[in-house]
Amino acid sequence: MRRVMTSAVMAAVATVTATALGTGQAMASPAAQATAGVASGAEAKAKLPKGFLLNEAKMDRPRKPWEHLKLSDSLKRPLEVNPCDRNTARDGRSASRTFTYLAETDYRSEQVVLYPSKRAAKAAMRTLRADLAKCDSGGRGPERYAYRWKSTDIGDEAIRVGGFFFENRTRSVVVRRGSAIAVYVRTGLVTKSLPVSQFRPLIKDARKMAAKLCGLPGVCK
């Protein structure tokens, strides 16, 4: 995720946005190759229904002055777990929606991405695992970072990820169900052994979304 903020908000959330950004260099994704010649005209126009995300209804609720919520359908927005700091998504996705919540040092996000085929979604997961291996650690002093991840029993395949930074940490769960990927991210305490107990709220949401995704035409066929 990339974010541009101004005034006092930037100072208040600098650490949080750094965790969501990840570190490293932007690079082209091999996942895009898996989509060549696969998508039909109808698939290429796949859409996510309004209100589909678990957190989407929060956009219409009252919020505090320090709470910043955003909903984006950008196809260019990278996956919310972005260890190699990609500038833009290049994985041949058909549709994407990202909900983000920012309040001082608290960052949360939910993202669903639809691909034209299971093959393309699997390729996106392989790319993410490769990024976590390639960009697992780096930086010095306040710029240092590290990532750890483990497989998780959700959907067709899933991982839970811990992000470790100078002044903050993130917990994430990424799940693939058929030709779709869902991502859940929160700042908060996580240890390098990545115990399931520290990911329970995220795993709960990921399981719920994995089941919901099969209600979309063609996702779990």
C-alpha positions in Angstrom: 0.0 0.0 0.0 1.2 3.5 -0.8 -0.3 6.6 0.9 0.2 10.3 0.7 -0.9 12.4 3.7 -0.3 16.0 4.8 -0.4 18.1 8.0 -0.6 16.6 11.5 -2.0 13.3 10.3 1.3 12.4 8.6 3.3 12.8 11.7 0.8 10.9 13.8 0.8 7.8 11.5 4.2 7.8 9.9 5.2 4.5 11.6 1.9 2.8 10.7 2.1 3.7 7.0 5.7 2.5 6.9 4.5 -0.9 8.0 1.9 -1.0 5.3 4.3 0.1 2.7 7.0 -2.5 3.3 10.5 -1.9 2.0 12.5 -2.8 -1.1 12.3 -2.1 -4.8 9.3 -2.2 -7.1 9.5 -5.0 -9.7 7.4 -6.6 -12.4 5.2 -9.5 -11.3 5.4 -12.9 -13.1 1.8 -13.5 -12.1 0.7 -11.4 -15.0 2.1 -14.0 -17.4 -0.3 -16.6 -16.0 -3.3 -14.6 -17.2 -2.3 -14.3 -20.9 -4.9 -15.7 -23.1 -7.1 -16.9 -20.2 -9.6 -14.1 -19.6 -12.7 -13.9 -21.7 -14.5 -10.6 -22.3 -17.0 -11.3 -19.6 -14.3 -12.3 -17.1 -12.3 -9.2 -17.8 -15.2 -7.1 -16.7 -15.8 -9.0 -13.4 -17.1 -6.8 -10.6 -17.3 -6.9 -6.8 -20.9 -6.2 -5.6 -21.4 -3.1 -3.6 -21.1 -3.8 0.1 -19.2 -7.1 -0.5 -16.3 -6.5 1.9 -16.9 -7.3 5.5 -15.9 -3.8 6.6 -17.4 -1.9 3.8 -20.5 -0.8 5.7 -18.3 1.2 8.1 -17.8 3.8 5.3 -21.4 5.0 6.0 -21.1 5.2 9.8 -20.2 8.2 11.9 -16.5 8.5 12.6 -14.2 10.4 15.0 -12.1 13.3 13.6 -8.9 11.2 13.9 -10.4 8.3 12.0 -9.6 8.1 8.3 -11.5 5.5 6.2 -11.0 4.9 2.5 -12.5 2.5 -0.1 -10.7 2.0 -3.4 -11.5 -0.1 -6.5 -8.1 0.6 -8.1 -6.7 -2.3 -10.1 -3.3 -0.8 -9.7 -3.1 -0.9 -5.9 -0.7 -3.7 -4.8 -1.6 -6.4 -2.4 -1.8 -5.0 1.2 1.0 -7.4 2.1 3.8 -5.8 0.0 7.2 -6.7 1.3 9.1 -5.7 -1.8 7.4 -2.3 -2.0 5.8 -2.7 -5.4 4.7 0.5 -6.9 1.7 -1.0 -8.8 -0.1 -4.3 -9.3 0.8 -6.2 -12.5 -0.9 -9.5 -11.9 -3.7 -9.4 -14.5 -6.5 -9.0 -11.9 -10.1 -8.5 -13.0 -11.4 -6.6 -10.1 -10.1 -5.3 -6.7 -11.5 -3.5 -3.7 -9.5 -2.3 -0.7 -10.9 -0.9 2.6 -8.4 0.9 4.9 -8.9 2.3 8.4 -6.3 4.7 10.0 -6.6 6.2 13.5 -3.4 7.6 14.9 -1.2 4.5 15.2 -3.9 1.9 14.4 -4.0 0.7 10.8 -6.4 -2.0 9.5 -7.2 -3.1 6.0 -9.3 -5.5 4.0 -8.7 -6.3 0.4 -10.4 -8.7 -2.1 -8.9 -9.3 -5.6 -10.5 -11.3 -8.3 -8.5 -12.9 -11.1 -9.6 -14.3 -14.4 -8.6 -17.9 -13.5 -7.5 -20.0 -10.6 -4.1 -20.3 -12.3 -3.7 -16.5 -12.2 -4.7 -16.4 -8.5 -2.2 -19.2 -7.7 0.5 -17.3 -9.5 -0.2 -14.2 -7.4 0.2 -16.3 -4.3 3.5 -17.7 -5.5 4.7 -14.2 -6.3 3.8 -13.1 -2.7 5.7 -16.0 -1.2 8.7 -15.3 -3.4 8.6 -11.6 -2.3 8.5 -12.6 1.4 11.5 -14.7 0.8 13.4 -12.1 -1.2 12.5 -9.1 0.9 12.4 -10.9 4.3 14.6 -8.3 6.0 16.7 -5.2 5.4 17.4 -1.6 6.4 19.4 -0.2 9.3 18.4 1.6 12.5 14.9 3.1 12.3 14.6 1.8 8.7 15.1 -1.9 9.6 12.4 -4.4 8.9 11.7 -8.1 8.8 8.9 -10.5 7.7 8.0 -14.0 8.9 5.3 -16.1 7.5 3.6 -19.5 8.0 1.0 -21.5 6.1 -2.5 -21.4 7.5 -5.5 -23.7 7.1 -8.0 -21.5 5.3 -9.6 -21.7 1.9 -7.5 -23.4 -0.9 -4.3 -21.9 0.5 -3.4 -19.2 3.0 -0.5 -17.7 4.9 -0.2 -15.6 8.1 2.4 -12.9 8.1 4.2 -10.9 10.8 5.8 -7.6 9.9 8.5 -6.4 12.3 9.6 -2.7 12.2 11.5 -0.3 14.3 8.5 1.1 16.2 5.6 -1.1 15.1 4.4 -4.5 14.0 1.7 -5.8 11.7 -0.3 -9.0 11.5 -1.7 -10.2 8.2 -3.6 -13.1 6.8 -3.8 -13.8 3.0 -6.1 -16.4 1.7 -6.8 -17.7 -1.8 -10.2 -19.3 -2.6 -10.6 -20.4 -6.2 -9.7 -17.4 -8.5 -9.8 -14.8 -5.7 -7.5 -13.6 -3.0 -8.5 -11.8 0.3 -6.1 -10.0 2.6 -6.6 -8.8 6.2 -4.1 -6.6 8.0 -3.8 -5.1 11.4 -1.1 -3.3 13.4 -0.5 -4.9 16.8 1.6 -7.3 18.9 3.0 -10.3 17.0 6.0 -12.4 17.9 8.3 -14.2 15.5 6.9 -17.6 16.1 3.6 -16.3 14.7 1.2 -18.2 17.1 -2.3 -18.6 15.8 -3.6 -17.0 19.0 -2.2 -13.6 17.8 -4.0 -13.9 14.5 -7.5 -15.1 15.6 -9.5 -12.0 14.6 -7.8 -11.9 11.1 -8.3 -15.7 10.6 -12.0 -15.4 11.6 -12.5 -12.7 8.9 -10.4 -14.6 6.3 -12.5 -17.8 6.9 -15.8 -15.8 6.5 -14.6 -14.1 3.3 -13.3 -17.4 1.9 -16.8 -18.9 2.2 -18.4 -15.7 0.8 -16.2 -15.6 -2.3 -17.7 -18.9 -3.5 -21.0 -17.0 -3.9 -19.5 -14.9 -6.7 -20.0 -16.3 -10.2 -17.1 -18.5 -11.4 -14.8 -17.9 -8.4 -14.9 -21.5 -7.1 -15.8 -23.4 -10.2 
